[in-house]
């Protein structure tokens, strides 16, 4: 079986799979889903291809393609007092992650269970999550509340439509640079 790990409020089972088999499973998990809101746009900011850029004031995440183009996704971002800026790296990737509320969330919502299983309708992580370096507080993840996309809604995580987070999940790798700006 796999090993259970807790990181950034996520519970995930790390399966020991060969590289080709793991990539095949990741592709299979997303083949039938279409992104709900992504689009290719002009992008003149000076970031390398493969970089993820989150512009909180726009409530948009850009995956830089290069040659003046990027994929733009609408996102939900941190509410007042919960926003952050800086550079991080994708430190892990999970499909259908379980979620354990971090201490700050638990203080605000003490009735939450200790852990919400992955794939359930009440799981706020949605279809996939990519945790970010820097202490494990934040992730780019899906949501089972699509009405929250486009708002200032989170504790600092970046929320995406489930279909869009699966699309981004397939584009990025561990170590991908993520830049969060205002």
mmCIF file of the C-alpha atoms, coordinates in Angstrom:
data_MODEL
# 
_entry.id   MODEL 
# 
loop_
_atom_site.group_PDB 
_atom_site.id 
_atom_site.type_symbol 
_atom_site.label_atom_id 
_atom_site.label_alt_id 
_atom_site.label_comp_id 
_atom_site.label_asym_id 
_atom_site.label_entity_id 
_atom_site.label_seq_id 
_atom_site.pdbx_PDB_ins_code 
_atom_site.Cartn_x 
_atom_site.Cartn_y 
_atom_site.Cartn_z 
_atom_site.occupancy 
_atom_site.B_iso_or_equiv 
_atom_site.pdbx_formal_charge 
_atom_site.auth_seq_id 
_atom_site.auth_comp_id 
_atom_site.auth_asym_id 
_atom_site.auth_atom_id 
_atom_site.pdbx_PDB_model_num 
ATOM 1   C CA . UNK A 1 1   ? 0.000   0.000  0.000   1.00 0.00 ? 1   UNK A CA 1 
ATOM 2   C CA . UNK A 1 2   ? 1.174   3.594  0.424   1.00 0.00 ? 2   UNK A CA 1 
ATOM 3   C CA . UNK A 1 3   ? 2.407   5.772  3.245   1.00 0.00 ? 3   UNK A CA 1 
ATOM 4   C CA . UNK A 1 4   ? 0.035   8.323  4.865   1.00 0.00 ? 4   UNK A CA 1 
ATOM 5   C CA . UNK A 1 5   ? 1.522   11.812 5.078   1.00 0.00 ? 5   UNK A CA 1 
ATOM 6   C CA . UNK A 1 6   ? 0.208   15.055 6.612   1.00 0.00 ? 6   UNK A CA 1 
ATOM 7   C CA . UNK A 1 7   ? 1.295   18.250 4.880   1.00 0.00 ? 7   UNK A CA 1 
ATOM 8   C CA . UNK A 1 8   ? -0.319  21.683 4.699   1.00 0.00 ? 8   UNK A CA 1 
ATOM 9   C CA . UNK A 1 9   ? -3.509  20.345 6.201   1.00 0.00 ? 9   UNK A CA 1 
ATOM 10  C CA . UNK A 1 10  ? -3.624  17.632 3.532   1.00 0.00 ? 10  UNK A CA 1 
ATOM 11  C CA . UNK A 1 11  ? -3.639  13.928 4.169   1.00 0.00 ? 11  UNK A CA 1 
ATOM 12  C CA . UNK A 1 12  ? -2.323  11.986 1.231   1.00 0.00 ? 12  UNK A CA 1 
ATOM 13  C CA . UNK A 1 13  ? -1.236  8.454  0.547   1.00 0.00 ? 13  UNK A CA 1 
ATOM 14  C CA . UNK A 1 14  ? 2.029   8.309  -1.344  1.00 0.00 ? 14  UNK A CA 1 
ATOM 15  C CA . UNK A 1 15  ? 1.832   5.306  -3.632  1.00 0.00 ? 15  UNK A CA 1 
ATOM 16  C CA . UNK A 1 16  ? 5.018   3.640  -4.743  1.00 0.00 ? 16  UNK A CA 1 
ATOM 17  C CA . UNK A 1 17  ? 4.498   3.453  -8.491  1.00 0.00 ? 17  UNK A CA 1 
ATOM 18  C CA . UNK A 1 18  ? 6.940   3.374  -11.358 1.00 0.00 ? 18  UNK A CA 1 
ATOM 19  C CA . UNK A 1 19  ? 7.321   6.655  -13.257 1.00 0.00 ? 19  UNK A CA 1 
ATOM 20  C CA . UNK A 1 20  ? 5.436   5.624  -16.396 1.00 0.00 ? 20  UNK A CA 1 
ATOM 21  C CA . UNK A 1 21  ? 2.624   3.945  -14.448 1.00 0.00 ? 21  UNK A CA 1 
ATOM 22  C CA . UNK A 1 22  ? 2.197   6.993  -12.165 1.00 0.00 ? 22  UNK A CA 1 
ATOM 23  C CA . UNK A 1 23  ? 2.110   9.424  -15.120 1.00 0.00 ? 23  UNK A CA 1 
ATOM 24  C CA . UNK A 1 24  ? -0.409  7.186  -16.853 1.00 0.00 ? 24  UNK A CA 1 
ATOM 25  C CA . UNK A 1 25  ? -2.667  7.195  -13.782 1.00 0.00 ? 25  UNK A CA 1 
ATOM 26  C CA . UNK A 1 26  ? -2.406  10.985 -13.488 1.00 0.00 ? 26  UNK A CA 1 
ATOM 27  C CA . UNK A 1 27  ? -3.372  11.434 -17.169 1.00 0.00 ? 27  UNK A CA 1 
ATOM 28  C CA . UNK A 1 28  ? -6.224  8.922  -16.876 1.00 0.00 ? 28  UNK A CA 1 
ATOM 29  C CA . UNK A 1 29  ? -7.630  10.764 -13.872 1.00 0.00 ? 29  UNK A CA 1 
ATOM 30  C CA . UNK A 1 30  ? -8.065  13.918 -15.937 1.00 0.00 ? 30  UNK A CA 1 
ATOM 31  C CA . UNK A 1 31  ? -8.654  12.878 -19.556 1.00 0.00 ? 31  UNK A CA 1 
ATOM 32  C CA . UNK A 1 32  ? -12.438 13.150 -19.467 1.00 0.00 ? 32  UNK A CA 1 
ATOM 33  C CA . UNK A 1 33  ? -12.603 16.515 -17.711 1.00 0.00 ? 33  UNK A CA 1 
ATOM 34  C CA . UNK A 1 34  ? -12.600 19.819 -19.576 1.00 0.00 ? 34  UNK A CA 1 
ATOM 35  C CA . UNK A 1 35  ? -11.527 23.044 -17.886 1.00 0.00 ? 35  UNK A CA 1 
ATOM 36  C CA . UNK A 1 36  ? -14.417 25.357 -17.162 1.00 0.00 ? 36  UNK A CA 1 
ATOM 37  C CA . UNK A 1 37  ? -12.840 28.748 -17.563 1.00 0.00 ? 37  UNK A CA 1 
ATOM 38  C CA . UNK A 1 38  ? -9.231  28.679 -18.746 1.00 0.00 ? 38  UNK A CA 1 
ATOM 39  C CA . UNK A 1 39  ? -8.137  30.632 -21.795 1.00 0.00 ? 39  UNK A CA 1 
ATOM 40  C CA . UNK A 1 40  ? -4.921  31.390 -23.690 1.00 0.00 ? 40  UNK A CA 1 
ATOM 41  C CA . UNK A 1 41  ? -4.066  35.087 -23.365 1.00 0.00 ? 41  UNK A CA 1 
ATOM 42  C CA . UNK A 1 42  ? -1.259  37.473 -24.217 1.00 0.00 ? 42  UNK A CA 1 
ATOM 43  C CA . UNK A 1 43  ? 1.226   37.742 -21.338 1.00 0.00 ? 43  UNK A CA 1 
ATOM 44  C CA . UNK A 1 44  ? 4.128   40.187 -21.460 1.00 0.00 ? 44  UNK A CA 1 
ATOM 45  C CA . UNK A 1 45  ? 5.431   39.874 -17.888 1.00 0.00 ? 45  UNK A CA 1 
ATOM 46  C CA . UNK A 1 46  ? 9.055   38.695 -17.707 1.00 0.00 ? 46  UNK A CA 1 
ATOM 47  C CA . UNK A 1 47  ? 8.635   35.168 -16.321 1.00 0.00 ? 47  UNK A CA 1 
ATOM 48  C CA . UNK A 1 48  ? 10.067  31.940 -17.733 1.00 0.00 ? 48  UNK A CA 1 
ATOM 49  C CA . UNK A 1 49  ? 7.941   29.323 -19.455 1.00 0.00 ? 49  UNK A CA 1 
ATOM 50  C CA . UNK A 1 50  ? 6.434   26.943 -16.936 1.00 0.00 ? 50  UNK A CA 1 
ATOM 51  C CA . UNK A 1 51  ? 6.168   29.535 -14.153 1.00 0.00 ? 51  UNK A CA 1 
ATOM 52  C CA . UNK A 1 52  ? 2.870   29.937 -12.297 1.00 0.00 ? 52  UNK A CA 1 
ATOM 53  C CA . UNK A 1 53  ? 1.986   33.589 -11.587 1.00 0.00 ? 53  UNK A CA 1 
ATOM 54  C CA . UNK A 1 54  ? -0.940  34.476 -9.312  1.00 0.00 ? 54  UNK A CA 1 
ATOM 55  C CA . UNK A 1 55  ? -2.200  38.062 -9.478  1.00 0.00 ? 55  UNK A CA 1 
ATOM 56  C CA . UNK A 1 56  ? -4.456  38.404 -6.446  1.00 0.00 ? 56  UNK A CA 1 
ATOM 57  C CA . UNK A 1 57  ? -5.872  41.792 -7.480  1.00 0.00 ? 57  UNK A CA 1 
ATOM 58  C CA . UNK A 1 58  ? -7.077  40.190 -10.736 1.00 0.00 ? 58  UNK A CA 1 
ATOM 59  C CA . UNK A 1 59  ? -8.077  36.940 -9.026  1.00 0.00 ? 59  UNK A CA 1 
ATOM 60  C CA . UNK A 1 60  ? -6.255  35.175 -11.829 1.00 0.00 ? 60  UNK A CA 1 
ATOM 61  C CA . UNK A 1 61  ? -3.581  32.496 -12.082 1.00 0.00 ? 61  UNK A CA 1 
ATOM 62  C CA . UNK A 1 62  ? -1.347  32.427 -15.163 1.00 0.00 ? 62  UNK A CA 1 
ATOM 63  C CA . UNK A 1 63  ? 0.628   29.422 -16.369 1.00 0.00 ? 63  UNK A CA 1 
ATOM 64  C CA . UNK A 1 64  ? 3.331   30.976 -18.562 1.00 0.00 ? 64  UNK A CA 1 
ATOM 65  C CA . UNK A 1 65  ? 3.653   29.271 -21.955 1.00 0.00 ? 65  UNK A CA 1 
ATOM 66  C CA . UNK A 1 66  ? 6.345   31.568 -23.356 1.00 0.00 ? 66  UNK A CA 1 
ATOM 67  C CA . UNK A 1 67  ? 6.398   33.568 -26.591 1.00 0.00 ? 67  UNK A CA 1 
ATOM 68  C CA . UNK A 1 68  ? 4.120   36.180 -25.010 1.00 0.00 ? 68  UNK A CA 1 
ATOM 69  C CA . UNK A 1 69  ? 1.356   33.695 -24.098 1.00 0.00 ? 69  UNK A CA 1 
ATOM 70  C CA . UNK A 1 70  ? -0.071  32.193 -20.916 1.00 0.00 ? 70  UNK A CA 1 
ATOM 71  C CA . UNK A 1 71  ? -3.027  30.119 -19.829 1.00 0.00 ? 71  UNK A CA 1 
ATOM 72  C CA . UNK A 1 72  ? -5.225  32.259 -17.568 1.00 0.00 ? 72  UNK A CA 1 
ATOM 73  C CA . UNK A 1 73  ? -7.466  30.654 -14.962 1.00 0.00 ? 73  UNK A CA 1 
ATOM 74  C CA . UNK A 1 74  ? -9.930  32.482 -12.681 1.00 0.00 ? 74  UNK A CA 1 
ATOM 75  C CA . UNK A 1 75  ? -9.221  31.799 -9.005  1.00 0.00 ? 75  UNK A CA 1 
ATOM 76  C CA . UNK A 1 76  ? -10.379 32.549 -5.494  1.00 0.00 ? 76  UNK A CA 1 
ATOM 77  C CA . UNK A 1 77  ? -7.668  34.115 -3.308  1.00 0.00 ? 77  UNK A CA 1 
ATOM 78  C CA . UNK A 1 78  ? -7.043  35.052 0.317   1.00 0.00 ? 78  UNK A CA 1 
ATOM 79  C CA . UNK A 1 79  ? -9.588  37.230 2.044   1.00 0.00 ? 79  UNK A CA 1 
ATOM 80  C CA . UNK A 1 80  ? -8.582  40.473 3.765   1.00 0.00 ? 80  UNK A CA 1 
ATOM 81  C CA . UNK A 1 81  ? -5.761  39.813 6.209   1.00 0.00 ? 81  UNK A CA 1 
ATOM 82  C CA . UNK A 1 82  ? -5.046  36.372 4.720   1.00 0.00 ? 82  UNK A CA 1 
ATOM 83  C CA . UNK A 1 83  ? -3.318  37.390 1.480   1.00 0.00 ? 83  UNK A CA 1 
ATOM 84  C CA . UNK A 1 84  ? 0.390   36.955 0.925   1.00 0.00 ? 84  UNK A CA 1 
ATOM 85  C CA . UNK A 1 85  ? 2.945   37.698 -1.757  1.00 0.00 ? 85  UNK A CA 1 
ATOM 86  C CA . UNK A 1 86  ? 6.215   36.063 -2.643  1.00 0.00 ? 86  UNK A CA 1 
ATOM 87  C CA . UNK A 1 87  ? 7.826   33.165 -4.438  1.00 0.00 ? 87  UNK A CA 1 
ATOM 88  C CA . UNK A 1 88  ? 7.276   29.510 -3.589  1.00 0.00 ? 88  UNK A CA 1 
ATOM 89  C CA . UNK A 1 89  ? 7.677   26.154 -5.300  1.00 0.00 ? 89  UNK A CA 1 
ATOM 90  C CA . UNK A 1 90  ? 5.291   23.268 -5.773  1.00 0.00 ? 90  UNK A CA 1 
ATOM 91  C CA . UNK A 1 91  ? 6.434   20.820 -3.129  1.00 0.00 ? 91  UNK A CA 1 
ATOM 92  C CA . UNK A 1 92  ? 3.838   18.075 -3.622  1.00 0.00 ? 92  UNK A CA 1 
ATOM 93  C CA . UNK A 1 93  ? 0.889   17.114 -5.809  1.00 0.00 ? 93  UNK A CA 1 
ATOM 94  C CA . UNK A 1 94  ? -2.173  15.095 -4.803  1.00 0.00 ? 94  UNK A CA 1 
ATOM 95  C CA . UNK A 1 95  ? -5.286  13.904 -6.582  1.00 0.00 ? 95  UNK A CA 1 
ATOM 96  C CA . UNK A 1 96  ? -8.455  13.851 -4.447  1.00 0.00 ? 96  UNK A CA 1 
ATOM 97  C CA . UNK A 1 97  ? -6.577  14.735 -1.245  1.00 0.00 ? 97  UNK A CA 1 
ATOM 98  C CA . UNK A 1 98  ? -8.034  14.268 2.200   1.00 0.00 ? 98  UNK A CA 1 
ATOM 99  C CA . UNK A 1 99  ? -7.932  17.444 4.307   1.00 0.00 ? 99  UNK A CA 1 
ATOM 100 C CA . UNK A 1 100 ? -7.215  18.185 7.955   1.00 0.00 ? 100 UNK A CA 1 
ATOM 101 C CA . UNK A 1 101 ? -8.111  21.741 8.969   1.00 0.00 ? 101 UNK A CA 1 
ATOM 102 C CA . UNK A 1 102 ? -5.050  23.790 9.979   1.00 0.00 ? 102 UNK A CA 1 
ATOM 103 C CA . UNK A 1 103 ? -5.077  25.293 13.491  1.00 0.00 ? 103 UNK A CA 1 
ATOM 104 C CA . UNK A 1 104 ? -6.238  28.728 12.285  1.00 0.00 ? 104 UNK A CA 1 
ATOM 105 C CA . UNK A 1 105 ? -9.228  27.237 10.463  1.00 0.00 ? 105 UNK A CA 1 
ATOM 106 C CA . UNK A 1 106 ? -10.044 25.005 13.425  1.00 0.00 ? 106 UNK A CA 1 
ATOM 107 C CA . UNK A 1 107 ? -10.065 28.051 15.754  1.00 0.00 ? 107 UNK A CA 1 
ATOM 108 C CA . UNK A 1 108 ? -12.566 29.800 13.457  1.00 0.00 ? 108 UNK A CA 1 
ATOM 109 C CA . UNK A 1 109 ? -14.653 26.684 12.796  1.00 0.00 ? 109 UNK A CA 1 
ATOM 110 C CA . UNK A 1 110 ? -14.306 24.333 15.790  1.00 0.00 ? 110 UNK A CA 1 
ATOM 111 C CA . UNK A 1 111 ? -17.123 22.066 14.580  1.00 0.00 ? 111 UNK A CA 1 
ATOM 112 C CA . UNK A 1 112 ? -15.060 20.804 11.624  1.00 0.00 ? 112 UNK A CA 1 
ATOM 113 C CA . UNK A 1 113 ? -13.970 17.162 11.838  1.00 0.00 ? 113 UNK A CA 1 
ATOM 114 C CA . UNK A 1 114 ? -10.290 16.328 12.300  1.00 0.00 ? 114 UNK A CA 1 
ATOM 115 C CA . UNK A 1 115 ? -10.086 14.980 8.766   1.00 0.00 ? 115 UNK A CA 1 
ATOM 116 C CA . UNK A 1 116 ? -12.342 15.087 5.705   1.00 0.00 ? 116 UNK A CA 1 
ATOM 117 C CA . UNK A 1 117 ? -11.758 12.171 3.305   1.00 0.00 ? 117 UNK A CA 1 
ATOM 118 C CA . UNK A 1 118 ? -10.594 12.931 -0.226  1.00 0.00 ? 118 UNK A CA 1 
ATOM 119 C CA . UNK A 1 119 ? -13.197 13.011 -2.957  1.00 0.00 ? 119 UNK A CA 1 
ATOM 120 C CA . UNK A 1 120 ? -16.086 13.842 -0.642  1.00 0.00 ? 120 UNK A CA 1 
ATOM 121 C CA . UNK A 1 121 ? -18.475 16.721 -1.372  1.00 0.00 ? 121 UNK A CA 1 
ATOM 122 C CA . UNK A 1 122 ? -17.582 18.490 1.891   1.00 0.00 ? 122 UNK A CA 1 
ATOM 123 C CA . UNK A 1 123 ? -13.838 18.353 1.198   1.00 0.00 ? 123 UNK A CA 1 
ATOM 124 C CA . UNK A 1 124 ? -12.661 21.912 0.418   1.00 0.00 ? 124 UNK A CA 1 
ATOM 125 C CA . UNK A 1 125 ? -9.601  20.724 -1.544  1.00 0.00 ? 125 UNK A CA 1 
ATOM 126 C CA . UNK A 1 126 ? -11.637 19.536 -4.517  1.00 0.00 ? 126 UNK A CA 1 
ATOM 127 C CA . UNK A 1 127 ? -10.206 17.321 -7.245  1.00 0.00 ? 127 UNK A CA 1 
ATOM 128 C CA . UNK A 1 128 ? -6.483  18.033 -6.738  1.00 0.00 ? 128 UNK A CA 1 
ATOM 129 C CA . UNK A 1 129 ? -4.009  20.056 -4.719  1.00 0.00 ? 129 UNK A CA 1 
ATOM 130 C CA . UNK A 1 130 ? -0.474  21.288 -5.233  1.00 0.00 ? 130 UNK A CA 1 
ATOM 131 C CA . UNK A 1 131 ? 1.103   22.288 -1.941  1.00 0.00 ? 131 UNK A CA 1 
ATOM 132 C CA . UNK A 1 132 ? 3.572   25.145 -1.846  1.00 0.00 ? 132 UNK A CA 1 
ATOM 133 C CA . UNK A 1 133 ? 6.945   25.393 -0.137  1.00 0.00 ? 133 UNK A CA 1 
ATOM 134 C CA . UNK A 1 134 ? 7.509   27.808 2.707   1.00 0.00 ? 134 UNK A CA 1 
ATOM 135 C CA . UNK A 1 135 ? 6.062   26.138 5.755   1.00 0.00 ? 135 UNK A CA 1 
ATOM 136 C CA . UNK A 1 136 ? 3.228   24.163 4.241   1.00 0.00 ? 136 UNK A CA 1 
ATOM 137 C CA . UNK A 1 137 ? 0.507   26.722 4.926   1.00 0.00 ? 137 UNK A CA 1 
ATOM 138 C CA . UNK A 1 138 ? -0.723  27.192 1.375   1.00 0.00 ? 138 UNK A CA 1 
ATOM 139 C CA . UNK A 1 139 ? -1.775  25.213 -1.673  1.00 0.00 ? 139 UNK A CA 1 
ATOM 140 C CA . UNK A 1 140 ? -3.258  25.676 -5.108  1.00 0.00 ? 140 UNK A CA 1 
ATOM 141 C CA . UNK A 1 141 ? -6.325  23.448 -5.039  1.00 0.00 ? 141 UNK A CA 1 
ATOM 142 C CA . UNK A 1 142 ? -9.721  22.752 -6.487  1.00 0.00 ? 142 UNK A CA 1 
ATOM 143 C CA . UNK A 1 143 ? -13.021 23.464 -4.784  1.00 0.00 ? 143 UNK A CA 1 
ATOM 144 C CA . UNK A 1 144 ? -16.412 21.889 -4.369  1.00 0.00 ? 144 UNK A CA 1 
ATOM 145 C CA . UNK A 1 145 ? -17.820 25.423 -4.078  1.00 0.00 ? 145 UNK A CA 1 
ATOM 146 C CA . UNK A 1 146 ? -17.456 26.852 -7.602  1.00 0.00 ? 146 UNK A CA 1 
ATOM 147 C CA . UNK A 1 147 ? -19.295 30.033 -6.596  1.00 0.00 ? 147 UNK A CA 1 
ATOM 148 C CA . UNK A 1 148 ? -16.216 31.035 -4.567  1.00 0.00 ? 148 UNK A CA 1 
ATOM 149 C CA . UNK A 1 149 ? -14.050 31.412 -7.671  1.00 0.00 ? 149 UNK A CA 1 
ATOM 150 C CA . UNK A 1 150 ? -13.382 35.053 -8.434  1.00 0.00 ? 150 UNK A CA 1 
ATOM 151 C CA . UNK A 1 151 ? -13.629 36.160 -4.817  1.00 0.00 ? 151 UNK A CA 1 
ATOM 152 C CA . UNK A 1 152 ? -11.454 36.958 -1.812  1.00 0.00 ? 152 UNK A CA 1 
ATOM 153 C CA . UNK A 1 153 ? -12.482 33.795 0.005   1.00 0.00 ? 153 UNK A CA 1 
ATOM 154 C CA . UNK A 1 154 ? -9.662  31.692 1.430   1.00 0.00 ? 154 UNK A CA 1 
ATOM 155 C CA . UNK A 1 155 ? -7.186  31.575 4.293   1.00 0.00 ? 155 UNK A CA 1 
ATOM 156 C CA . UNK A 1 156 ? -4.428  32.226 1.747   1.00 0.00 ? 156 UNK A CA 1 
ATOM 157 C CA . UNK A 1 157 ? -4.736  29.234 -0.559  1.00 0.00 ? 157 UNK A CA 1 
ATOM 158 C CA . UNK A 1 158 ? -5.426  29.660 -4.268  1.00 0.00 ? 158 UNK A CA 1 
ATOM 159 C CA . UNK A 1 159 ? -8.766  28.076 -5.246  1.00 0.00 ? 159 UNK A CA 1 
ATOM 160 C CA . UNK A 1 160 ? -9.591  26.875 -8.754  1.00 0.00 ? 160 UNK A CA 1 
ATOM 161 C CA . UNK A 1 161 ? -12.485 25.199 -10.512 1.00 0.00 ? 161 UNK A CA 1 
ATOM 162 C CA . UNK A 1 162 ? -11.943 21.439 -10.243 1.00 0.00 ? 162 UNK A CA 1 
ATOM 163 C CA . UNK A 1 163 ? -11.564 20.990 -14.004 1.00 0.00 ? 163 UNK A CA 1 
ATOM 164 C CA . UNK A 1 164 ? -9.045  23.840 -14.133 1.00 0.00 ? 164 UNK A CA 1 
ATOM 165 C CA . UNK A 1 165 ? -6.968  22.545 -11.224 1.00 0.00 ? 165 UNK A CA 1 
ATOM 166 C CA . UNK A 1 166 ? -6.754  19.172 -12.981 1.00 0.00 ? 166 UNK A CA 1 
ATOM 167 C CA . UNK A 1 167 ? -5.554  20.916 -16.146 1.00 0.00 ? 167 UNK A CA 1 
ATOM 168 C CA . UNK A 1 168 ? -2.885  22.834 -14.186 1.00 0.00 ? 168 UNK A CA 1 
ATOM 169 C CA . UNK A 1 169 ? -1.959  19.665 -12.251 1.00 0.00 ? 169 UNK A CA 1 
ATOM 170 C CA . UNK A 1 170 ? -0.983  18.040 -15.552 1.00 0.00 ? 170 UNK A CA 1 
ATOM 171 C CA . UNK A 1 171 ? 1.069   21.049 -16.682 1.00 0.00 ? 171 UNK A CA 1 
ATOM 172 C CA . UNK A 1 172 ? 3.227   21.539 -13.565 1.00 0.00 ? 172 UNK A CA 1 
ATOM 173 C CA . UNK A 1 173 ? 5.842   19.408 -11.846 1.00 0.00 ? 173 UNK A CA 1 
ATOM 174 C CA . UNK A 1 174 ? 7.315   19.329 -8.377  1.00 0.00 ? 174 UNK A CA 1 
ATOM 175 C CA . UNK A 1 175 ? 9.643   22.298 -8.092  1.00 0.00 ? 175 UNK A CA 1 
ATOM 176 C CA . UNK A 1 176 ? 7.639   24.546 -10.440 1.00 0.00 ? 176 UNK A CA 1 
ATOM 177 C CA . UNK A 1 177 ? 8.071   28.196 -9.432  1.00 0.00 ? 177 UNK A CA 1 
ATOM 178 C CA . UNK A 1 178 ? 4.946   29.954 -8.154  1.00 0.00 ? 178 UNK A CA 1 
ATOM 179 C CA . UNK A 1 179 ? 4.991   33.759 -7.860  1.00 0.00 ? 179 UNK A CA 1 
ATOM 180 C CA . UNK A 1 180 ? 2.153   35.457 -5.964  1.00 0.00 ? 180 UNK A CA 1 
ATOM 181 C CA . UNK A 1 181 ? 1.720   39.217 -6.496  1.00 0.00 ? 181 UNK A CA 1 
ATOM 182 C CA . UNK A 1 182 ? -0.912  41.782 -5.563  1.00 0.00 ? 182 UNK A CA 1 
# 
